[in-house]
Every structure is written in C-alpha cells, then in structure tokens.
Amino acid sequence: MGTVRFINIGYGNVVSSEKIVAIVLPDAAPVKRLVQDARANGNIIDATCGRKTRAVIITDSGHVVLSALLPETICARVQNYKDTEEE
C-alpha cells in the first residue's frame, strides 16, 4: 500500500481512489433506491455543488458519493492515476 491517491470528482471535491468500489449512472431504479437508502441512513455525500447528479460513487465503507461528472470522466481519472503508479 503506497501513497493515498485522491481523485478529483468535480468542483474541488476529491475521493480516495483506494476506497472506490463502483462508479455508476444514477438513472437505474436500483441505484435510485441505493441513493435514497444512503440518504435516510446518513451515508450520502453530495459533491454535486447543486448541479445535476451524473455519477454515483459507491465506497467500501458503504458511503454513497454523488458527483456532477460523468462516470467515464471519473473512471479515466482513476485509470490515469493507476497508470502513473505502475511506472
């Protein structure tokens, strides 16, 4: 386990790349239920800064992070960090 890498998820918000389990679109009904349950349990982190939610990040601690960036954008950023670690 090396240095902790943080991924920018938009508007100055970051999340640890080691904690990310999944990055999904918010449109599907199961994801909407997951977000509602996390909000009810106090496990939601809204990092959209008032913008439309375009990605839902699920962490290994059970927290659900909402981002205004597309999942593809966040995934590319995670992949870029992993590529630099391998060098």
C-alpha positions, 0 to 999 in steps of 0.5 A, spaced: 500 500 500 503 506 497 501 513 497 493 515 498 491 517 491 485 522 491 481 523 485 478 529 483 470 528 482 468 535 480 468 542 483 474 541 488 471 535 491 476 529 491 475 521 493 480 516 495 481 512 489 483 506 494 476 506 497 472 506 490 468 500 489 463 502 483 462 508 479 455 508 476 449 512 472 444 514 477 438 513 472 437 505 474 431 504 479 436 500 483 441 505 484 435 510 485 433 506 491 441 505 493 441 513 493 435 514 497 437 508 502 444 512 503 440 518 504 435 516 510 441 512 513 446 518 513 451 515 508 450 520 502 455 525 500 453 530 495 459 533 491 454 535 486 455 543 488 447 543 486 448 541 479 445 535 476 447 528 479 451 524 473 455 519 477 454 515 483 460 513 487 459 507 491 465 506 497 467 500 501 465 503 507 458 503 504 458 511 503 454 513 497 458 519 493 454 523 488 458 527 483 456 532 477 461 528 472 460 523 468 462 516 470 467 515 464 470 522 466 471 519 473 473 512 471 479 515 466 481 519 472 482 513 476 485 509 470 490 515 469 492 515 476 493 507 476 497 508 470 502 513 473 503 508 479 505 502 475 511 506 472 
